[in-house]
């Protein structure tokens, strides 16, 4: 089995989760990590399985991922493969998390996916610009680095993708 993990990341959290998933899947076959910010036209013809991961930044999913999953050629290729989806976000309210997952990935992908998880998130304030730090502090009350990654959910996601 050959797997592509396609992700977008702003401050590194989604990449961290993508690497964790890659390590968990590597005993099932070859795994390639692809940052869609640098490789926007990643072809899928070499892969049996595709994992897509993105984050929510200021309430919105990453535009590079949105473009990728809505292009017709990619949609057709994704529908022909095993797919897993993961989202990194800091909301603790399950309803808000579900809303953000809905905005991050189109319905066709959510229906087709064999595994979906909301992996939690991080505020890495040292990697943020001053405006982002101010907004995070005002909205969430967080002034420094904060981690809320959901390790058990990530492990369960990996196990589902191995089957």
Secondary structure, 3 states (H helix, E strand, C coil): CEEEEEECCCCCHHHHHHHHHHHHHHHHCEEEEEECCCCCCCCCCCCCEEEEEEEEECCEECHHHHHHHHCHHHHHHHHCCEEEEEEECCCCCHHHHHHHHHHHCCHHHHHHCCEEEECEEEECHHHCCHHHHHHHHHHHCCCCCEEEECHHHHHHHHHHHHC
